[in-house]
Amino acid sequence: MTNVNCNVKNCGYNENAKCAKKHIDVEGLFAKSKIGTFCQSFKNPHNSDILISEMAKEMSLDSSSVKVLCTANYCVHNENNECVAKDITIGNENASYRSETECGSFRTR
């Protein structure tokens, strides 16, 4: 499990700069830098009560250990499509869409 710091202000899973989702998916199949990655699990709840209640089911009380699935094949932290880094940071604090997020902990193999 990984400690996920989240700087994305508009994500509904962001709880005090920590990811509160039980598991997240980081995408970036052909990424050679953090710019080519994004958090597939990003959700911008806006004003939707239905979305907020659905998200609550996916959240964990323990935000210190989140399972991180990852397709960034060129990242040193990716082992069998799972992130093995102890800590990662999901960034772009002003992201409104998942494509605007990025894994700030990406390191090229």
C-alpha positions in Angstrom: 0.0 0.0 0.0 1.1 3.5 -0.7 0.6 6.9 1.0 -1.0 9.1 -1.6 -0.7 12.9 -1.2 -3.2 14.7 -3.3 -2.7 18.3 -4.4 -5.8 18.3 -6.7 -8.2 20.7 -5.0 -11.2 19.7 -7.2 -11.1 16.0 -6.6 -13.8 14.6 -4.4 -11.5 12.0 -2.9 -9.1 14.7 -1.6 -9.3 14.9 2.2 -6.8 17.4 3.7 -4.3 16.8 0.8 -4.5 13.0 1.2 -6.3 10.6 -1.1 -9.2 9.0 0.7 -10.2 6.5 -2.0 -9.5 2.8 -1.2 -7.6 2.4 -4.4 -6.7 4.5 -7.4 -5.7 4.0 -10.9 -2.8 5.9 -12.4 -2.6 5.8 -16.2 0.3 6.6 -18.5 1.0 3.5 -20.6 3.6 5.2 -22.8 4.6 8.1 -20.5 8.3 9.0 -20.3 7.7 11.7 -17.7 5.0 12.7 -15.2 3.4 14.9 -17.9 2.2 11.8 -19.6 0.5 10.4 -16.6 -2.9 11.1 -15.0 -5.1 9.9 -12.1 -7.9 7.8 -13.8 -9.7 7.8 -10.4 -10.1 11.6 -10.3 -13.7 12.7 -9.7 -14.9 16.3 -9.7 -18.2 16.1 -7.7 -19.4 19.6 -8.5 -23.0 19.7 -7.3 -24.1 16.2 -7.9 -25.5 14.5 -4.8 -25.7 11.2 -6.6 -22.0 11.3 -7.5 -21.1 12.3 -3.9 -23.0 9.4 -2.4 -21.4 7.0 -4.9 -18.0 8.3 -4.1 -18.6 7.8 -0.3 -18.8 4.1 -0.9 -15.3 4.1 -2.4 -13.7 6.0 0.3 -11.6 4.7 3.2 -11.2 5.9 6.7 -7.5 5.2 6.5 -6.0 7.5 3.9 -2.5 6.5 4.9 -2.5 3.3 2.8 -4.1 3.4 -0.7 -3.7 0.6 -3.3 -2.4 2.2 -6.4 -2.8 0.4 -9.7 -0.5 1.8 -12.4 -0.1 1.4 -16.2 3.0 3.7 -16.4 5.3 1.0 -17.8 8.4 3.2 -17.8 8.1 4.2 -14.2 10.6 2.6 -11.7 7.8 2.3 -9.1 5.6 0.2 -11.3 5.8 -3.6 -10.5 3.3 -5.7 -12.3 0.9 -2.8 -12.8 1.0 -1.8 -9.1 2.8 1.2 -7.6 5.4 0.1 -5.0 6.5 3.6 -4.0 6.0 4.2 -0.3 4.7 7.8 -1.1 3.4 9.4 -4.2 1.9 12.7 -5.0 -0.9 13.4 -7.5 -0.6 16.9 -8.8 -2.0 19.9 -10.6 -3.9 21.6 -7.9 -6.3 23.4 -10.3 -7.2 20.3 -12.4 -10.9 20.1 -13.4 -10.5 16.9 -15.5 -8.6 13.7 -14.9 -6.5 14.5 -18.0 -5.1 17.6 -16.2 -3.8 15.5 -13.2 -0.4 13.9 -13.1 1.7 11.5 -10.9 4.3 13.8 -9.5 6.3 10.8 -8.3 6.9 9.3 -11.7 10.6 8.4 -12.3 11.8 6.9 -15.6 13.4 3.5 -15.5 
